[in-house]
């Protein structure tokens, strides 16, 4: 029986039956008997290899880093890399979900700043840290996540309900949110944050920063959802062909709403982690991070045309970027060049995507 989340149920049944009926056959005989199944199996094998495509590059960077500075492979340096990348990695996870369904959300970087900014504005005592002190400190985390939900709902309403262009909508939302944060902060930095806002950025779980564990857990959940659930298959179906997904019985609007709101909540959580680590919320928090997010997603194999890519690939993309940045830092390269590197990586990744058959979304 079909479910509203499984557009490719016939394909999965066919693959299962083929595997069962031909278990004793050789690979070549099975392919000759079922050429369509052979194509599917090759595509699955290629997809799995693509997920591992950045592993050799990561190993190469590790070797280069150790040559540049023996500190590179020390556990404290690697943990520092993981903690520094954890907040941006959560944004990469969020953007990956959005890109797979063939949408785009540029406002995630501003959500990362505004959500904890509103929480700090309302909970930091008046006269100390530029807050209003209207709510007790325990409300900081719920307020942060609630702001993320609200932003996601507005984005989804404009994009899904009214059919507006996602790029333009989220670009406008990025500007609005950035202006709101500047307005409520007066262009200053919120400090004297409550303990609940500091927790994820300062706590240690089993000898590693809590933010690292949260990021790893979220990516593990993302891998399971995309790879082993009907909801994950629905995301790929919508990104591949939304009309076909509707015909297959998927409630496409419902899935898209869930994705857009979830992405904004993840961005708010990433902002909370960053604010906790820095013990402050700057009026420019998150500005420019979307470029790093897209660079990581694209080099991690996420298609800008929707329906392709994996959560593991996205994770290796952001890990590779931050390892490169760490090597450059240890090698004494000025920080200004790191931004240029990220831009160059995006351009090269887009060219490679085009050459290998991808197509940039309009």
C-alpha positions, 0 to 999 in steps of 0.5 A: 500500500502506498503512503503519502510520503512514498512516491517511489514505492513501486521502484523500491518494491521492484528493487526488493523483488529483483534482489530476492529473485536473483540472489543466486544469479551473477551480476552480469546475468542479473543486469541482462535480465533486468536492465532497468534495475541495473540502471537503478543499482548503478545510480545508487552506487554512484550516489553512495560514492558521491557521498564519500567524494570529499573524504580524500580531500579531507585526508589530504588537508589533514596531511597538509595541515600537519606539515604546516603546523604539528599542532593541527592534528592535536585533539584540542585543535580538532575539537576547536575546529568542530566547535567553531564550525558547529553553529554554521554546520547547523545552518548548512543542515537547514539549507540542505533540507531547503535545497533538496526540495528545490527552494532557497532560503537566504534569510537563515543568516539573519535568523541566526542573529535576530532570534537570539537577539530578540531573546537577549533584548527581552531577558537581559536586565535593563541598563545592563547589556542593553536589554529591556528585562521584560522576561525572566532568563528562563524564557530566553531559549523558548523565545529564540526558538519561537522567533525561528518558528515565526520567521519560517511561517512567514517565509513559507506563507509567502513562498508556498501559499502565495507562490512568490519567488523564494530567492526574492522573498528570503532576500527581502526577509534577510534585509528586514531581519537584519534591520530589526536586529540593528533596530532593537540593539541600537547597533550595539552588542547585547551582553550579560546574557542569561545562563540558559543562553550561555549553556550550549556554547559553554557546557561540556558533554563527555569531554567535548563542547555541547554544541559539537554534540548537538551538531553531530546528533542533528546531522545523524538525525538528518542522515536517518530521515533522508536515507531511511524514511518515507518523509526523506524520500518525499523531499527528494521526490518534490525536489526532483519533480513536484508535479510528479510528487503530487500525482504520487499522492504526496502532500507537497505543500505540507512537506514544504511548510515543514521544511521551511519552518524547520530550517528557520528553527535550526537557524535560530538554534545555531544562533543560540549556540553562537551567542552562548560561545561568544557570550554576546549577541552582536548587531551584525551576528550572522552577516555573510554566513550564508556564503559559507553555507552555500559553499559547504552545501555545493561542494558537499554535493547538494544540487541547487536544482533540487532532488540531489545530495545527502546530509553526510555530503553536506557535513563533509563540505562544511568540515572541509571548509573549516579544516582549510580555514584552520590550516590557513590560520595556522600557516599565518595567512591573513583572515581576509583571504579566507573570505576570498577562498570561500567565494572561489570554492563556490565558483569552482563547485558550480563549474564542476556541478555544471560539467557533471550534468548539474544545472544551477537553479534560476 
